[in-house]
Amino acid sequence: MKYPAAKKVDHLTKKFNDEINDQYFWMRDLKKDNDVMELLNKENSITKEYLTDVDDLKESIFEELKSKELESYETFPYKHGEYYYFERYEAGKEYPIHCRRRLNSDNVEICLDENEMAEGLDYFSLGIFDLSSDHKILAYSVDTDGSELYTLKFKNLETGEIYSDEIKNTAKSVCWFKDTYSIAYVVQNDNQRPYKVLTHELGKSNDRTLFEEKSGEFFVSVSETMDHNYILISSDGSITNETLFMKGNDPQSEVKLFQERIKGLEYHVEHKDDNFYVVTNDTHINFRVCTTPSTKTEKENWEEFIAPSDKKYINDFSCYKDFFVNNYKEEGLNKLEVILNDNSKELITFPEDAYYIEDGDNAEFETENFRYNYYSLTTPLSSFDYNIKSQTSKKVYTKEVPGFDESLYKVERISYPSEDGTLIPMSILYKKDTKLDGTAPCYLYGYGSYGMCIEPWFNKRIFSLVDRGFVYAIAHVRGSSTLGRQWYEDGKFLNKKNTFIDFNSAAEYLSKEKYTSDGKIVISGGSAGGLLVGATMNISRPGLLKAVIADVPFVDVLNTMLDSSLPLTELEYDEWGNPNDEEYYNYIKSYSPYDNLVERDYPAVLAIAGLNDPRVTYWEPMKWTYKLRDFSKDSNPKLLHTNMEAGHAGASGRFEFLKEDAMVYSFVLKQFDIKC
């Protein structure tokens, strides 16, 4: 395959008696160097040309993916004040229509039609959708290029008027005060770091600054307590945070510090009655819940409400007028515990061995029902209302997936050994008639950073591979928090290589146990999951992997972490380490995918970039692809596709998004010579 030639320009970085020559550093200069855009366009043409012989397959997969999505449907409504709110999707339209109706009425009001707003735009993303306490004014924000720089706007839902108030460069974080015309919002600085909280009163321009975070290691957000009594300002780092609070009924009230930041101390705050409830890691890595009076919020006043556990990792804790909900992870699976005000407890149980649960739409503080969503690899979204009086769950909604029959599939939850003997959980899905004799191809997915978990939730798109005989596997590697906070700690900083070793061990295990075999494994990951697949590719045995899908991959770790002008760099010192420290410099360099390419055979690679991506800049996958070609001794394709009108999340629109999946799947199937 003939690829476009790219110039090589020496760019030397000297650090700790080490010297790096990054000859593709110039690819960062999109505005200064016309070669960059020319090359990106050529790369897109090459990728399109490579897939020409599977165009029919790609179109077939796209139609297949569309067929799994109802053309027209409504989400299940949730109660908020005197209204039920829901979203409506209409045939042929890409975006939802946000609707509501009064509790005792069938008359539907349209709050916001994203299709009208997106008309004529190549990209559109709604950021926030937040209602004033009287439900008369809607605050919403939009991003029209994928940069995640949102413009905040306001709409009168009674008259339909769009106010002239417009605030640019905001983050996806706002909170109304009870006065119904004042709002707290967050703006981003030139490095796209959410750093300042202000209040805005409709019709006025003298916005008041509530808080400004000076340190680049912290991002700022605003929220409110479930009882609406307080507005919270959070300044969050990777392992440390700080919260400030003020009265929710008065935008002029004093902003108070809840507990000053202490390195390594994390805490998150809720409120009910006259007490704050604090989820914190102050005494245990898996967190505990404390309570403290509203007038005495400092750490020395915190009294234990839920004790910490070596086996239970607290994910979330919610407060309602008559009960609490403790969402924790145990043995890799989420659990829900409802605690009444008299401290009696009820554990909600689930039938499958591998599943995922999350809080549903719960907008009411005074309620006897708690909504949660349930998924598994073979169970589409199901919403349940748990009633605290009857102590029973009632299914209120199931997302219909046309043509899907869960009885055709089998799910396994197994553990496999990593190189150091640690047992790693893995979720596996395949069709019951797929032979597990080593002949099946395998699609192995992972992430493994920031403590984030790839849960065994329902992904209707993956069935386009599973129905063609693929085994689909999710490796719950260290660096996630699948088995608790220590699981995360064991896959970060100077333990980061555990993440890649765990993932490589998953591929080896799947081959050894005949779920698949050498040369039939595709590994896939996005963002930090792109780092995962890039690093795993470098350490894998030649011949083990068939292909790599790297979606907006974080592959140039060392150069990025040395550049403090980029939006996330300083914040992420507490994830990867600060390479201005020699120990971290050497360690990051030893695994960064871009810095560890050698002359050898590599599998087929498809890298995907977003031109406007502020998180993983387009040049990381671009540089990596070119350098990979320089070192590859094989003839396998090394392709780059860039979304020219998108950012980190890829294409917008529910059908447009599927076109990218169809491209990826057709690339994968071509590697196995599967044409239908």
VEXSETOR-50144 format. One record per residue (C-alpha): residue in one letter; x, y, z. Coordinates in steps of 0.1 Angstrom, whole numbers, plus 5000, padded with zeros to 4 digits. Each point is the difference from the previous one (the first is absolute). Example, Ala and Ser with C-alpha at 12.3 -4.5 7.8 and 13.67 -1.06 7.14 Angstrom:
<nukes>
A512349555078S501450344993
</nukes>
This chain:
<nukes>
M500050005000K501350344990Y499850265028P500650384996A503550115008A500450235030K503150225005K502249935031V501250305019D502349965030H498550125032L502249935030T498849985036K502849975026K499149885036F502149835027N502949924977D497549854975E499350134965I496849934980N499950094963D496350034990Q500150044962Y496350034997F499650275027W499150254972M496749824995R498650215029D500250314980L496749974981K499650384996K503650064990D500749714978N497749924970D501649654997V498149895031M496550044986E501149884966L501349685016L496949955021N497850024969K502349764981E499849755029N496250015000S500149934963I502349715005T497949855027K496950044978E501849844971Y501249715021L496449925010T498650044964D499849624995V497949975032D497850304993D497049784996L500849835033K500550345017E496650114987S498449685010I501450035036F498850365001E496549894991E500349725025L501050245028K497250234991S497549715001K500949955036E498950355008L496350095001E499450274974S497350165023Y499749975037E499850185033T502149955031F498249925032P498850325017Y501350115034K498350225024H501550345008G497850255018E496650034984Y501249844967Y501049674984Y503150054978F501149774972E501749994966R498449934967Y501849854970E498450034966A500649804968G502850134979K501250255026E503449995016Y499450175033P497549995028I497150235007H499750105036C496449995012R497950035031R496449985011R498250105032L499249725024N496349994993S500150094963D500649834967N501150324983V503749984990E502250315000I503250014981C502850155021L502849964975D500349844965E503749924994N499249924964E499050364993M503150125019A502349774981E498750094965G502850104977L502749905024D502649734995Y500149945037F497750065029S500049905036L497750125028G501950065032I497750085029F496250005003D499250155033L496750155012S499350295024S498249895032D496650134986H500649814967K499550324980I503550064987L502349744984A503850055001Y501749804972S503450004984V501349904965D503249894984T500150024962D503549884992G500949735025S502450235019E498049975032L499850375003Y496450055007T497850314995L497550045028K496550134990F496650045016K496449944988N496750105014L497949684999E496750195003T500550244971G502749824980E502250315001I503849944998Y501650265023S502850234987D502249885029E502749784985I503249895017K502849854980N502849755010T498149845028A500449655014K497249755002S499150115035V497350245013C497650035029W497050225006F499350195031K496549985015D499350364990T499349864965Y502050264981S503649965013I502349724990A503549885010Y502249894970V503649904993V502250164973Q503149854984N503450184996D502250014969N501249655007Q496449885002R500249935037P496850075019Y501450245026K497550265011V496450015014L497950304995T496350105005H497950154973E496750175004L497850004969G500050334982K503150135018S503750004991N501750055034D500749645007R501549935034T503049775005L499449745027F503249814997E503249984979E502349705000K503650114994S501649664998G500149824967E499749675018F496350065009F496850034979V497050185014S496349904998V496750115017S497149795012E497350015026T499049785029M497049774994D497950205025H500850324980N501250185031Y503650054990I502050064969L503449824999I503250124983S502449714995S503650044991D501249654990G503449854993S500849644993I500549905036T499150325020N497050235000E498550295019T496450115003L498450345008F496350065006M497550285001K496350035006G497949894971N497450285005D502450304999P502550074972Q501550275023S500649775029E503449925014V502149734983K501449785028L502849744999F498849655010Q503449855007E503350134987R501849784976I502549755013K502249804976G498349674994L496850095018E496849954979Y496550085012H496650054984V497150175017E496249965003H497550165024K496749935017D498350145031D502750195019N502949784991F502549954972Y500949654989V503649954989V501349714979T503850005007N503249804999D501450165031T500449675019H499749744973I500849964964N496549874992F498350305015R497550035029V497050235006C500050265028T497550255013T500750355013P497950305011S499450274974T501850245023K503149795006T501249864968E503849965007K501449655000E500449975038N496250025003W499349714976E498249705017E499849664984F496649914985I501149714977A503249825010P502649934973S500749644988D502849824984K497649834977K497550284992Y501050304979I497550295003N499250144965D497350245010F497750105028S496650184996C497850175025Y496250024999K497550135026D499249665014F502949784989F503649974987V501449794971N503549865003N501449894966Y503149795006K502149754981E500749655014E501849724982G499950214968L496350074999N497950295011K497649965029L497150225012E499250035037V497050205011I500350155035L496950145017N500250285025D499649755029N503249844986S498349684988K501649874968E498849814969L502449874974I498649994964T501049684984F500549914963P499749674981E503050004977D503749925007A501250304979Y498050324999Y500150385005I497750235020E499950375002D497750275015G497250094977D498250344997N499350105036A499150365001E497850005031F501350035036E496749925016T499149664986E499449645010N501449874967F503649964988R500649944963Y503049804988N501149864966Y501149644995Y502049864971S502049694992L501949894969T496749844988T497450225018P499150344984L499350295023S497349925025S498850275025F498749905034D498250205027Y500949885035N497350085026I501350055035K496649905016S499449684982Q503849934996T499449874965S501350104966K497650054971K501250004964V498650324984Y501950004966T502049774977K501850154971E498849814969V502849874977P498349884968G500949654990F502149925031D499649665016E502149965032S499449635000L502549964971Y503050125021K502149885029V501850225026E502949895021R501750185029I503449845006S503350095015Y503449954984P503550035013S502250304991E503849954998D500450065038G497349755008T497350265008L496649884989I498350254976P496249994994M498849984965S496550014985I499549794968L497149994976Y499549774970K497249844980K499149665013D500749834967T503650154998K502549725004L502650065027D502649794983G502450294991T498450074966A498050305011P501350364996C500050215032Y499450375007L501750095033Y499150335015G501550205030Y500850335016G501749985034S500750365011Y498650265024G498349735020M497349994973C498449664994I498849864967E496949845013P498249694985W497250224987F497949944969N501750114967K497749934972R502650104974I502449725009F497549744989S501050084964L503249825008V498749745024D497349894975R502949944975G501749765024F502150235021V500749955037Y499750335017A502050055032I500550285025A503149985022H499550185033V503650085004R501850185028G499850374997S496249985001S498349965034T498249684992L501349835032G500250315021R502250315003Q503149795005W499449854965Y500350354987E503150085020D501649684987G499750134964K501250375002F503250205006L502949765002N497649704998K498650104966K501649724981N497749765019T497250134979F501649904968I501449675013D496549915012F498550074966N502749814981S499449715024A496350014991A500949954964E502349725009Y497449835021L497350024974S502349844975K501249735024E496549915011K498849974964Y497550295001T502150104971S503649954988D503150184991G499550244971K496250025005I499950275028V499050364994I500750245029S498150325003G500050305023G499350384999S501850305017A501949855029G498849674986G502050104969L503150015022L499049665012V499949844965G503050194988A502249895029T498649654998M500849974963N503650095008I500449735026S498049734984R501549694983P500350034963G497149824984L497750025031L497950304987K498250034967A499050375003V499950305022I497250265002A501450325017D497250265004V501350355009P503049825016F502150165026V503249864986D502650285003V500050005038L503450145007N499950304976T496450085012M500949985037L503050234994D497850274985S498250195028S498250224974L497749724991P496649995018L500449685020T503749975006E500350155035L496849835012E501449674989Y503350015019D498149815027E499049734975W503349934980G502550195021N501950324993P502749944974N501950305014D501049755027E502749774985E498549685014Y496650074983Y501750124969N501849684995Y497049785009I497650184977K502649994972S500349625005Y496349944991S498850294979P498949844967Y501550274978D503449965017N500249624999L499649914964V502749774986E500649834967R497749705001D496849864985Y496950185013P496349914996A497650204978V499250335016L497250254997A500550325019I497250255003A500550375009G497750305006L501350324984N498550225028D500749765029P501250195030R500749695021V502149794976T501350244974Y499749884963W503850004997E500549715024P498449734978M501450184969K503650005012W499749645013T498649874967Y502950154981K502649885024L498449665001R500349974962D503750095003F500749715022S497649744987K501649714981D496749854990S497550084972N497050035023P498050334996K500850295023L497150244995L499050345014H496550144998T499350355014N496550145007M500450354986E496950145017A500249825034G501949985032H500749735027A496549844998G500049954962A497250084977S496750145014G496649884992R498649655007F500349884964E503150194990F501849845029L499149664987K501950074967E503350005020D499149675016A499249854966M503450124987V501849855030Y498249674997S500549974963F503750065005V500049735026L498149754979K502350074970Q502949885020F498349665003D498850004964I496450015012K498050164972C496449975012
</nukes>
